[in-house]
Amino acid sequence: MVQTRISQTMYLKHKLSIICLLTLLAFTVSAQKSFKIVPLGVLGGIDESNLSAYMVSPVGSNSYICLDAGTLHYGIEKAITNKVFNIPSDEVLKKYIKGYFISHSHLDHIAGLIINSPDDSAKNIYAFGDCITTIKTHYFTWASWANFANEGEAPILKKYTYKTLIPGVETAIENTSMKVRAFPLSHSNLTSTAFLVQSKDDYLLYLGDTGADEIEKSHNLQNLWEAVAPLIKSGKLKAIMIEVSFPNEQPEKTLFGHLTPKLFMIEMNALSELTGPAALKNLNVVITHLKPPFSSITRIKTQLKAENKLGMNLVYPQQGKPLIF
């Protein structure tokens, strides 16, 4: 009888140990970090040294892509100052950035790519066809700069290769382990882009400039939310990077295809209808493209805090300081 009780106790202890181990493993998996983001530029103007650009790689890898490229060199230097990189800035540019994903052709999203092109290494430029056409016919021409790409005005220097993205179609990103799907966004008179980046079984969603569906008379954001809602419910979407450019006081006629805190929350509520509100609680949402002056940025942050009834984890990136999700 004593032996039986000892055996039962040992069995229960063993079973409890297994349960604890499985719980720990489940927590470790859920808390696992998948993406490293190095913001090279975070604002929407007027500071030309801090315009939209984000290096993204899988955690533990130095094979980055750059989501938009408004500012490159100054942002890399800031990251080096913050000990994110331990090699010279020109080597980060040439060796670590494996390709550029340009959401649209406005200068605050591409100026760094153009200016740094003479010192860059060969790599791809990924974008929708209309964006590539603008780069080809307005920026990489010999009247504006020099044609460092593989198409367009002769002589063709062939440093960059254009890769035209097709909406919703998965594309393997060359020289990385990542994949991407691109979705159209409405940005006043332009088509902008959302990039859904995949690393293994995890995802990161980056939106270029976008207006709200109700203002833009569009369904683009609704279509995007429908595409990513299952990833949020399953915990596979690690973060959303989305712009909020103006405070609520900005008149609709001068939004020019951008969001305010109120419009942002309308879109998040539309997303929550697909996922359930609980799925958005503590979801990492990185707020990008805030437009100076400082007083305006302060109002945006105050209004977002007041509007955040869903309990999302709102993150404000700082130039040169890494984020890991």
Residue frames as qw, qx, qy, qz and C-alpha x, y, z in Angstrom:
[[0.000, 0.885, 0.466, 0.000, 0.00, 0.00, 0.00],
 [0.302, -0.797, 0.117, 0.510, 2.81, 2.40, 0.90],
 [0.418, -0.146, 0.613, 0.655, 4.60, 1.53, -2.32],
 [0.248, 0.616, 0.674, 0.326, 1.42, 2.18, -4.29],
 [0.094, -0.943, -0.251, 0.196, 0.98, 5.63, -2.72],
 [0.383, -0.593, 0.355, 0.613, 4.63, 6.50, -3.44],
 [0.385, 0.159, 0.704, 0.575, 4.16, 5.43, -7.07],
 [0.126, 0.805, 0.561, 0.146, 1.00, 7.52, -7.38],
 [0.233, -0.887, -0.027, 0.398, 2.75, 10.57, -5.89],
 [0.402, -0.361, 0.528, 0.655, 5.70, 10.19, -8.25],
 [0.322, 0.442, 0.717, 0.432, 3.31, 9.80, -11.18],
 [0.009, 0.916, 0.397, -0.054, 1.42, 12.97, -10.22],
 [0.315, -0.760, 0.205, 0.530, 4.67, 14.90, -9.81],
 [0.416, -0.067, 0.664, 0.618, 5.87, 13.65, -13.19],
 [0.224, 0.661, 0.657, 0.286, 2.58, 14.60, -14.82],
 [0.130, -0.936, -0.194, 0.262, 2.67, 18.05, -13.20],
 [0.403, -0.527, 0.400, 0.632, 6.22, 18.56, -14.45],
 [0.362, 0.251, 0.705, 0.556, 5.16, 17.71, -18.01],
 [0.073, 0.851, 0.515, 0.078, 2.22, 20.13, -17.80],
 [0.265, -0.857, 0.039, 0.439, 4.49, 22.90, -16.52],
 [0.430, -0.264, 0.564, 0.653, 7.00, 22.22, -19.29],
 [0.281, 0.500, 0.694, 0.434, 4.33, 22.30, -21.98],
 [0.063, -0.930, -0.341, 0.124, 2.93, 25.54, -20.55],
 [0.356, -0.697, 0.255, 0.568, 6.41, 27.08, -20.57],
 [0.401, 0.021, 0.670, 0.624, 7.00, 25.97, -24.15],
 [0.173, 0.732, 0.616, 0.233, 3.63, 27.40, -25.23],
 [0.172, -0.929, -0.119, 0.306, 4.46, 30.71, -23.56],
 [0.434, -0.459, 0.445, 0.635, 7.90, 30.74, -25.17],
 [0.359, 0.323, 0.694, 0.534, 6.42, 30.17, -28.63],
 [0.050, 0.868, 0.486, 0.092, 3.74, 32.86, -28.16],
 [0.261, -0.908, 0.042, 0.324, 6.34, 35.33, -26.87],
 [0.706, -0.029, 0.391, 0.591, 8.87, 34.54, -29.58],
 [0.110, 0.789, -0.091, -0.597, 10.17, 37.57, -31.42],
 [0.761, 0.378, 0.483, 0.211, 10.16, 37.32, -35.20],
 [0.465, 0.737, 0.185, 0.455, 11.04, 40.71, -36.73],
 [0.446, -0.477, -0.089, 0.752, 13.64, 43.38, -36.12],
 [0.289, 0.856, 0.327, 0.276, 12.74, 46.86, -37.38],
 [0.469, -0.313, -0.037, 0.825, 15.31, 49.65, -37.60],
 [0.233, 0.902, 0.358, -0.067, 13.56, 52.98, -38.29],
 [0.543, 0.062, 0.174, 0.819, 15.73, 55.13, -40.54],
 [0.099, -0.117, -0.072, -0.986, 13.08, 57.83, -40.81],
 [0.026, -0.391, -0.880, 0.268, 9.73, 58.14, -39.07],
 [0.150, 0.548, 0.292, -0.770, 8.12, 61.50, -39.91],
 [0.504, 0.613, 0.590, 0.148, 5.92, 62.68, -42.74],
 [0.335, 0.618, 0.115, 0.702, 7.83, 65.95, -43.40],
 [0.474, 0.875, -0.096, 0.004, 9.24, 68.61, -43.30],
 [0.416, -0.714, 0.548, 0.131, 12.51, 67.30, -41.87],
 [0.740, 0.521, -0.381, -0.192, 14.39, 65.83, -44.84],
 [0.157, 0.479, -0.831, 0.236, 16.71, 63.97, -42.43],
 [0.266, 0.001, 0.857, -0.441, 13.85, 61.93, -40.94],
 [0.630, 0.224, -0.200, -0.717, 11.49, 60.70, -43.67],
 [0.906, -0.052, 0.240, -0.346, 9.71, 57.35, -43.97],
 [0.605, 0.454, -0.654, -0.018, 12.10, 54.38, -44.16],
 [0.732, -0.443, 0.415, -0.308, 12.22, 51.17, -42.12],
 [0.347, 0.406, -0.843, -0.066, 14.77, 48.37, -42.36],
 [0.835, -0.197, 0.245, -0.451, 13.17, 45.00, -41.55],
 [0.414, 0.370, -0.830, -0.049, 14.76, 41.58, -41.10],
 [0.837, -0.343, -0.416, -0.096, 14.01, 38.32, -39.32],
 [0.512, -0.793, 0.308, -0.121, 15.40, 38.37, -35.79],
 [0.758, -0.367, 0.479, 0.248, 19.01, 37.17, -35.86],
 [0.687, 0.399, 0.413, 0.445, 19.55, 38.03, -39.53],
 [0.160, -0.579, 0.117, 0.791, 21.34, 40.93, -41.21],
 [0.156, 0.223, 0.715, 0.644, 19.45, 40.40, -44.48],
 [0.147, 0.519, 0.433, -0.722, 17.14, 43.42, -44.38],
 [0.249, 0.595, 0.549, 0.532, 14.63, 44.92, -46.72],
 [0.076, -0.186, -0.202, 0.959, 13.83, 48.63, -46.63],
 [0.100, 0.689, 0.716, 0.044, 10.15, 49.55, -46.49],
 [0.154, 0.973, 0.133, 0.112, 10.13, 52.94, -48.22],
 [0.733, -0.035, 0.000, 0.680, 13.35, 54.94, -48.50],
 [0.036, 0.967, 0.173, 0.185, 12.74, 58.60, -47.71],
 [0.141, -0.858, 0.472, -0.144, 15.85, 58.84, -45.51],
 [0.950, 0.081, -0.269, 0.137, 18.73, 56.34, -45.62],
 [0.569, 0.383, -0.418, 0.595, 22.20, 57.67, -44.76],
 [0.175, -0.519, 0.360, -0.755, 21.29, 59.87, -41.80],
 [0.842, -0.319, 0.021, -0.433, 19.06, 57.17, -40.33],
 [0.912, 0.102, -0.331, 0.222, 21.79, 54.55, -40.65],
 [0.318, 0.462, -0.436, 0.704, 24.23, 56.89, -38.92],
 [0.510, -0.478, 0.238, -0.674, 21.74, 57.35, -36.06],
 [0.965, -0.150, -0.131, -0.172, 21.39, 53.58, -35.78],
 [0.726, 0.284, -0.417, 0.468, 25.19, 53.21, -35.62],
 [0.056, -0.525, 0.383, -0.758, 25.31, 55.83, -32.86],
 [0.735, -0.336, 0.207, -0.552, 22.75, 53.72, -30.99],
 [0.207, -0.407, 0.889, -0.016, 24.99, 50.65, -31.51],
 [0.843, 0.276, 0.265, -0.377, 22.43, 48.87, -33.69],
 [0.860, 0.475, -0.078, 0.167, 25.11, 48.29, -36.32],
 [0.585, -0.680, 0.282, 0.341, 28.85, 47.90, -35.77],
 [0.617, 0.153, 0.451, 0.626, 29.99, 48.42, -39.35],
 [0.070, -0.247, 0.121, 0.959, 30.34, 51.69, -41.33],
 [0.493, 0.490, 0.343, -0.632, 27.19, 53.23, -42.76],
 [0.457, 0.508, -0.491, -0.541, 28.20, 52.60, -46.36],
 [0.133, 0.150, -0.979, -0.047, 28.54, 48.89, -45.61],
 [0.345, 0.323, 0.718, -0.511, 25.09, 48.80, -43.99],
 [0.508, 0.568, -0.044, -0.646, 23.70, 50.38, -47.15],
 [0.428, 0.483, -0.668, -0.370, 25.55, 48.04, -49.49],
 [0.229, 0.178, -0.955, 0.067, 25.57, 44.76, -47.58],
 [0.162, 0.180, 0.814, -0.527, 22.60, 44.70, -45.22],
 [0.530, 0.463, 0.214, -0.678, 19.82, 46.21, -47.36],
 [0.412, 0.009, 0.854, 0.319, 18.84, 43.54, -49.88],
 [0.096, 0.453, 0.676, 0.573, 16.00, 45.37, -51.60],
 [0.128, 0.106, 0.218, -0.962, 13.67, 48.37, -51.48],
 [0.030, 0.549, 0.828, 0.110, 9.89, 48.20, -51.21],
 [0.003, -0.033, 0.008, 0.999, 8.45, 51.55, -52.29],
 [0.225, 0.492, 0.761, -0.357, 4.83, 52.14, -51.34],
 [0.384, 0.847, 0.364, 0.043, 4.35, 55.08, -53.71],
 [0.652, 0.380, 0.097, 0.649, 6.36, 57.62, -55.63],
 [0.158, -0.969, -0.056, -0.180, 6.15, 60.72, -53.41],
 [0.417, 0.660, -0.456, 0.427, 9.57, 62.14, -52.62],
 [0.404, -0.600, 0.500, -0.476, 9.30, 61.68, -48.84],
 [0.916, -0.125, 0.345, -0.164, 9.22, 57.93, -49.49],
 [0.897, 0.325, 0.147, 0.262, 11.96, 57.64, -52.10],
 [0.164, 0.953, -0.229, 0.108, 14.36, 60.60, -51.84],
 [0.523, -0.640, 0.561, 0.048, 16.95, 58.64, -49.82],
 [0.832, 0.158, 0.499, 0.185, 17.06, 55.89, -52.43],
 [0.547, 0.804, 0.101, 0.212, 17.67, 58.40, -55.22],
 [0.064, -0.934, 0.330, -0.120, 20.32, 60.43, -53.38],
 [0.576, -0.537, 0.617, 0.019, 22.25, 57.37, -52.13],
 [0.914, 0.366, 0.154, -0.086, 22.12, 55.48, -55.43],
 [0.475, 0.751, -0.449, 0.094, 25.68, 56.35, -56.57],
 [0.068, -0.546, 0.768, -0.328, 27.14, 54.65, -53.47],
 [0.819, -0.091, 0.364, -0.434, 24.69, 51.74, -53.25],
 [0.239, -0.227, 0.912, 0.242, 25.15, 48.14, -54.37],
 [0.387, -0.024, -0.672, -0.631, 23.10, 46.20, -56.92],
 [0.173, 0.212, 0.856, -0.438, 19.66, 45.20, -55.63],
 [0.002, 0.485, 0.768, 0.419, 15.97, 45.16, -56.50],
 [0.236, 0.047, 0.206, -0.949, 13.31, 47.85, -56.29],
 [0.027, -0.374, -0.924, -0.075, 9.89, 46.28, -55.62],
 [0.232, 0.311, 0.243, -0.889, 6.72, 48.28, -56.28],
 [0.565, 0.576, 0.563, -0.178, 3.47, 48.37, -58.19],
 [0.590, 0.364, 0.445, 0.567, 3.75, 49.14, -61.90],
 [0.109, 0.920, 0.227, 0.299, 2.55, 52.76, -61.72],
 [0.482, -0.837, 0.171, 0.195, 5.12, 53.56, -59.03],
 [0.701, -0.155, 0.453, 0.529, 7.91, 52.01, -61.10],
 [0.440, 0.666, 0.401, 0.448, 6.79, 54.02, -64.13],
 [0.127, -0.986, -0.039, -0.096, 7.12, 57.27, -62.16],
 [0.621, -0.612, 0.346, 0.348, 10.59, 56.33, -60.88],
 [0.686, 0.148, 0.515, 0.493, 11.62, 55.38, -64.40],
 [0.343, 0.679, 0.402, 0.510, 10.30, 58.49, -66.14],
 [0.154, -0.943, -0.084, -0.283, 10.79, 61.20, -63.49],
 [0.572, -0.770, 0.277, 0.058, 13.64, 60.28, -61.14],
 [0.654, -0.280, 0.569, 0.412, 16.08, 57.90, -62.81],
 [0.599, 0.743, 0.225, 0.197, 16.47, 60.04, -65.92],
 [0.653, 0.055, -0.014, 0.755, 19.56, 61.87, -67.02],
 [0.004, -0.668, -0.123, -0.734, 17.83, 65.24, -66.72],
 [0.611, -0.717, -0.064, -0.328, 16.92, 64.63, -63.06],
 [0.654, -0.610, 0.448, 0.008, 19.79, 62.44, -61.80],
 [0.179, 0.438, -0.828, -0.303, 21.20, 59.38, -63.57],
 [0.867, -0.016, -0.194, -0.460, 19.54, 56.16, -64.62],
 [0.162, -0.467, 0.844, -0.208, 20.85, 53.61, -62.14],
 [0.758, 0.086, 0.513, -0.394, 18.11, 51.12, -63.05],
 [0.436, -0.060, 0.830, 0.343, 17.76, 48.37, -65.63],
 [0.302, 0.624, 0.661, 0.288, 15.07, 50.07, -67.70],
 [0.006, -0.910, -0.235, 0.340, 14.31, 53.55, -69.01],
 [0.332, 0.930, -0.141, -0.070, 16.41, 56.30, -70.52],
 [0.886, 0.136, -0.036, 0.443, 19.79, 55.32, -71.99],
 [0.490, 0.291, -0.816, 0.092, 22.51, 54.92, -70.96],
 [0.818, -0.452, -0.155, -0.319, 21.20, 52.31, -68.49],
 [0.004, 0.654, -0.681, 0.329, 23.56, 51.70, -65.55],
 [0.794, -0.069, -0.573, -0.193, 21.73, 48.53, -64.38],
 [0.057, 0.300, -0.733, 0.608, 22.51, 48.85, -60.67],
 [0.469, 0.099, 0.595, -0.645, 18.88, 48.45, -59.66],
 [0.120, -0.129, -0.883, -0.435, 16.41, 45.96, -61.09],
 [0.508, -0.091, 0.091, -0.852, 12.71, 46.78, -61.11],
 [0.078, -0.149, -0.985, 0.034, 10.42, 44.06, -59.76],
 [0.420, -0.221, -0.197, -0.858, 6.76, 44.74, -60.45],
 [0.169, 0.068, 0.874, -0.451, 4.45, 43.47, -57.72],
 [0.371, -0.292, -0.654, -0.590, 1.00, 42.07, -58.47],
 [0.469, -0.385, 0.283, -0.743, -1.71, 42.76, -55.88],
 [0.854, -0.228, 0.226, -0.410, -2.25, 39.84, -53.52],
 [0.910, 0.294, -0.284, 0.070, 0.38, 37.60, -55.13],
 [0.721, -0.630, 0.210, 0.197, 3.10, 36.21, -52.87],
 [0.568, 0.741, -0.296, 0.199, 6.63, 37.15, -53.94],
 [0.848, -0.308, -0.097, 0.420, 9.86, 35.66, -52.59],
 [0.028, -0.982, 0.175, 0.059, 12.29, 38.43, -51.62],
 [0.812, 0.425, -0.280, 0.285, 15.64, 37.74, -53.25],
 [0.429, 0.406, -0.532, 0.607, 18.68, 37.27, -50.97],
 [0.363, -0.314, 0.508, -0.716, 16.46, 36.94, -47.88],
 [0.031, -0.144, -0.986, 0.074, 14.31, 34.23, -46.29],
 [0.270, 0.409, 0.468, -0.735, 11.24, 36.50, -46.39],
 [0.168, 0.429, 0.747, 0.480, 8.22, 36.73, -48.66],
 [0.116, 0.288, 0.204, -0.928, 5.78, 39.58, -49.32],
 [0.184, 0.599, 0.735, 0.259, 2.26, 40.21, -50.54],
 [0.075, -0.081, 0.005, 0.994, 1.29, 43.71, -51.69],
 [0.083, 0.673, 0.732, -0.065, -2.16, 45.31, -51.41],
 [0.181, 0.489, 0.227, 0.823, -3.33, 48.59, -52.99],
 [0.197, -0.587, -0.508, 0.599, -4.19, 51.58, -50.81],
 [0.210, 0.827, 0.367, 0.371, -5.94, 54.84, -51.71],
 [0.456, -0.459, -0.110, 0.754, -3.77, 57.93, -51.25],
 [0.199, 0.689, 0.019, -0.697, -5.59, 60.87, -52.78],
 [0.634, 0.634, -0.200, -0.395, -4.66, 60.82, -56.48],
 [0.272, 0.519, -0.809, -0.048, -2.17, 57.93, -56.15],
 [0.931, -0.190, -0.283, -0.127, -2.24, 54.23, -55.47],
 [0.182, -0.678, 0.652, -0.286, -0.17, 53.51, -52.39],
 [0.723, 0.127, -0.677, -0.060, 0.78, 50.08, -51.06],
 [0.683, -0.548, 0.379, -0.297, 0.53, 47.88, -47.98],
 [0.500, 0.429, -0.752, 0.024, 3.26, 45.25, -47.67],
 [0.870, -0.384, 0.157, -0.267, 2.50, 42.04, -45.75],
 [0.288, 0.619, -0.723, 0.103, 5.95, 40.63, -44.94],
 [0.953, -0.234, -0.050, -0.188, 6.28, 36.96, -43.99],
 [0.149, 0.589, -0.769, 0.199, 9.14, 35.33, -42.08],
 [0.029, -0.002, -0.985, 0.168, 8.59, 31.61, -41.51],
 [0.161, -0.543, -0.809, -0.154, 5.05, 31.46, -40.09],
 [0.185, -0.679, -0.386, 0.596, 4.89, 35.03, -38.77],
 [0.324, 0.668, 0.426, 0.517, 3.88, 38.31, -40.41],
 [0.205, -0.472, -0.167, 0.841, 4.43, 42.06, -40.27],
 [0.312, 0.740, 0.541, 0.250, 2.07, 44.52, -41.99],
 [0.265, -0.369, 0.034, 0.890, 3.38, 47.88, -43.21],
 [0.331, 0.795, 0.505, 0.057, 1.09, 50.45, -44.76],
 [0.336, 0.152, 0.153, 0.917, 2.35, 53.31, -46.87],
 [0.193, 0.120, 0.169, -0.959, 0.36, 56.53, -46.92],
 [0.106, -0.379, -0.876, -0.279, -3.38, 55.88, -46.90],
 [0.359, -0.208, 0.072, -0.907, -6.64, 57.67, -46.51],
 [0.422, 0.101, 0.776, -0.458, -9.68, 56.22, -44.76],
 [0.192, 0.291, 0.867, 0.356, -12.12, 54.26, -46.90],
 [0.100, 0.777, 0.586, -0.206, -14.99, 56.61, -46.11],
 [0.020, -0.798, 0.113, 0.592, -12.99, 59.66, -47.23],
 [0.111, -0.387, 0.712, 0.575, -11.34, 58.03, -50.23],
 [0.774, 0.295, 0.032, -0.559, -14.58, 56.36, -51.37],
 [0.431, 0.446, -0.781, -0.077, -12.68, 53.10, -51.44],
 [0.927, -0.302, -0.012, -0.224, -12.78, 49.53, -50.12],
 [0.591, 0.525, -0.555, 0.259, -9.01, 49.08, -50.11],
 [0.132, -0.443, 0.690, -0.557, -8.55, 49.11, -46.33],
 [0.813, -0.086, 0.289, -0.498, -11.57, 46.87, -45.82],
 [0.894, 0.340, -0.287, -0.060, -10.07, 44.39, -48.29],
 [0.337, 0.528, -0.657, 0.420, -6.76, 44.55, -46.44],
 [0.448, -0.351, 0.567, -0.595, -8.41, 43.97, -43.06],
 [0.931, 0.071, 0.063, -0.353, -10.22, 40.94, -44.45],
 [0.753, 0.449, -0.463, 0.131, -6.91, 39.54, -45.66],
 [0.270, 0.428, -0.670, 0.543, -5.06, 39.95, -42.34],
 [0.640, -0.435, 0.164, -0.612, -7.88, 39.27, -39.87],
 [0.970, -0.105, -0.214, -0.049, -7.17, 35.49, -39.76],
 [0.625, 0.330, -0.434, 0.558, -3.50, 36.21, -39.02],
 [0.184, -0.504, 0.355, -0.766, -4.45, 38.44, -36.11],
 [0.828, -0.320, 0.022, -0.460, -6.86, 35.88, -34.67],
 [0.959, 0.027, -0.239, 0.151, -4.19, 33.18, -34.87],
 [0.542, -0.784, 0.161, 0.258, -1.52, 35.42, -33.30],
 [0.788, 0.145, 0.295, 0.520, 0.70, 35.28, -36.39],
 [0.276, 0.793, 0.105, 0.533, 0.61, 39.01, -37.17],
 [0.610, -0.250, -0.377, 0.651, 3.27, 40.51, -34.92],
 [0.114, -0.541, -0.172, 0.815, 2.62, 44.18, -35.65],
 [0.387, 0.766, 0.446, 0.255, 0.83, 46.66, -37.89],
 [0.334, -0.308, 0.057, 0.889, 2.72, 49.76, -39.04],
 [0.174, 0.719, 0.606, 0.292, 0.23, 52.43, -40.08],
 [0.231, 0.249, -0.016, 0.940, 0.28, 56.17, -40.60],
 [0.133, -0.843, -0.504, 0.136, -1.56, 58.85, -38.64],
 [0.492, 0.333, 0.103, 0.798, -0.45, 62.11, -40.21],
 [0.086, -0.464, -0.031, -0.881, -2.74, 64.81, -38.84],
 [0.103, 0.142, 0.720, -0.671, -4.66, 65.62, -35.65],
 [0.195, 0.548, 0.812, -0.048, -8.46, 65.45, -35.68],
 [0.095, 0.752, 0.185, -0.625, -8.74, 69.20, -36.34],
 [0.150, -0.252, 0.620, 0.728, -7.41, 68.80, -39.90],
 [0.619, 0.400, 0.100, -0.668, -10.22, 69.54, -42.41],
 [0.812, 0.184, 0.553, 0.039, -11.17, 66.64, -44.68],
 [0.603, 0.796, 0.061, 0.016, -10.42, 68.71, -47.80],
 [0.193, 0.828, -0.509, 0.136, -6.77, 69.04, -46.71],
 [0.828, -0.350, 0.436, -0.048, -6.13, 65.47, -45.58],
 [0.406, 0.673, -0.556, -0.271, -4.66, 64.61, -49.02],
 [0.855, 0.130, -0.490, -0.107, -5.07, 60.87, -48.47],
 [0.257, 0.304, -0.738, 0.545, -3.95, 60.61, -44.83],
 [0.552, -0.501, -0.667, -0.017, -5.40, 59.50, -41.50],
 [0.222, -0.600, 0.314, -0.702, -6.28, 61.31, -38.28],
 [0.107, -0.139, 0.881, -0.438, -6.71, 59.60, -34.87],
 [0.624, 0.225, 0.378, -0.646, -10.49, 59.54, -35.37],
 [0.741, 0.446, -0.322, -0.384, -10.23, 58.03, -38.87],
 [0.248, 0.393, -0.874, 0.140, -7.57, 55.59, -37.68],
 [0.311, -0.032, 0.806, -0.502, -9.91, 54.34, -34.97],
 [0.740, 0.332, 0.065, -0.581, -12.80, 53.98, -37.43],
 [0.635, 0.446, -0.607, -0.170, -10.55, 51.66, -39.44],
 [0.075, 0.271, -0.895, 0.346, -9.44, 49.74, -36.33],
 [0.564, 0.102, 0.531, -0.625, -13.08, 49.28, -35.36],
 [0.773, 0.401, -0.238, -0.430, -13.76, 47.91, -38.84],
 [0.422, 0.398, -0.809, 0.092, -10.88, 45.48, -38.31],
 [0.216, -0.159, 0.796, -0.543, -12.19, 44.49, -34.89],
 [0.754, 0.179, 0.148, -0.614, -15.53, 43.53, -36.43],
 [0.776, 0.374, -0.481, -0.162, -13.64, 40.87, -38.38],
 [0.437, 0.310, -0.761, 0.366, -11.37, 39.68, -35.56],
 [0.614, -0.645, -0.453, 0.046, -13.43, 40.39, -32.47],
 [0.093, -0.928, 0.177, -0.314, -12.31, 43.23, -30.15],
 [0.782, -0.560, 0.264, 0.071, -10.37, 40.88, -27.86],
 [0.867, 0.215, 0.180, 0.412, -7.97, 39.97, -30.68],
 [0.354, 0.755, -0.031, 0.552, -6.82, 43.59, -30.97],
 [0.537, -0.834, 0.091, -0.088, -6.13, 44.04, -27.27],
 [0.573, -0.624, 0.432, 0.308, -2.35, 44.51, -26.85],
 [0.777, 0.462, 0.280, 0.324, -1.79, 44.14, -30.61],
 [0.432, -0.429, 0.171, 0.775, 1.39, 46.05, -31.54],
 [0.408, 0.814, 0.366, 0.191, 0.45, 49.03, -33.73],
 [0.501, -0.261, 0.098, 0.820, 3.36, 51.22, -34.81],
 [0.227, 0.899, 0.320, -0.195, 2.20, 54.75, -35.62],
 [0.581, -0.012, 0.331, 0.744, 4.16, 56.19, -38.55],
 [0.253, 0.464, 0.434, 0.729, 4.31, 59.35, -40.68],
 [0.205, -0.819, -0.408, 0.348, 3.35, 61.90, -38.02],
 [0.408, 0.656, 0.158, 0.615, 3.69, 65.34, -39.55],
 [0.352, -0.249, -0.307, 0.849, 5.47, 68.16, -37.71],
 [0.078, 0.648, -0.502, 0.567, 5.30, 70.64, -36.03],
 [0.220, 0.075, -0.867, 0.440, 5.89, 69.22, -32.56],
 [0.386, 0.063, 0.418, -0.820, 2.61, 70.67, -31.26],
 [0.736, 0.179, -0.306, -0.576, 0.71, 68.74, -33.93],
 [0.554, 0.175, -0.811, 0.073, 2.53, 65.51, -33.11],
 [0.032, -0.054, 0.736, -0.674, 1.73, 65.98, -29.43],
 [0.595, 0.113, 0.155, -0.781, -1.98, 66.44, -30.24],
 [0.711, 0.197, -0.582, -0.341, -1.99, 63.31, -32.40],
 [0.376, 0.116, -0.862, 0.320, -0.54, 61.22, -29.57],
 [0.238, 0.032, 0.566, -0.789, -2.99, 62.66, -27.02],
 [0.675, 0.177, -0.083, -0.711, -5.95, 62.02, -29.30],
 [0.635, 0.189, -0.733, -0.154, -4.82, 58.48, -30.12],
 [0.130, 0.073, -0.840, 0.522, -4.53, 57.67, -26.43],
 [0.429, 0.135, 0.393, -0.802, -8.06, 58.92, -25.84],
 [0.705, 0.269, -0.289, -0.589, -9.44, 57.06, -28.87],
 [0.367, 0.304, -0.879, -0.017, -7.74, 53.73, -28.08],
 [0.721, -0.244, 0.269, -0.590, -10.74, 51.96, -26.54],
 [0.930, 0.172, -0.300, -0.127, -9.59, 48.64, -28.01],
 [0.695, -0.639, 0.324, 0.063, -6.48, 48.59, -25.81],
 [0.837, 0.466, -0.088, 0.274, -3.96, 48.26, -28.63],
 [0.647, -0.510, 0.091, 0.560, -0.26, 48.67, -27.83],
 [0.408, 0.904, 0.065, 0.108, 0.48, 51.93, -29.65],
 [0.731, -0.304, 0.168, 0.588, 4.18, 52.32, -30.44],
 [0.262, 0.958, -0.040, -0.106, 5.89, 55.50, -31.64],
 [0.880, 0.126, 0.030, 0.457, 9.11, 54.65, -33.45],
 [0.197, -0.913, 0.186, 0.305, 12.25, 56.73, -32.97],
 [0.631, 0.713, -0.307, 0.008, 14.86, 57.20, -35.64],
 [0.368, 0.570, -0.689, 0.255, 17.76, 54.78, -35.23],
 [0.380, -0.290, 0.728, -0.491, 16.25, 52.85, -32.30],
 [0.283, 0.032, -0.901, -0.326, 15.30, 49.24, -33.09],
 [0.710, -0.104, 0.242, -0.654, 11.93, 47.63, -32.49],
 [0.144, 0.168, -0.970, -0.101, 11.58, 43.87, -32.09],
 [0.705, -0.010, 0.159, -0.691, 8.25, 42.07, -32.45]]
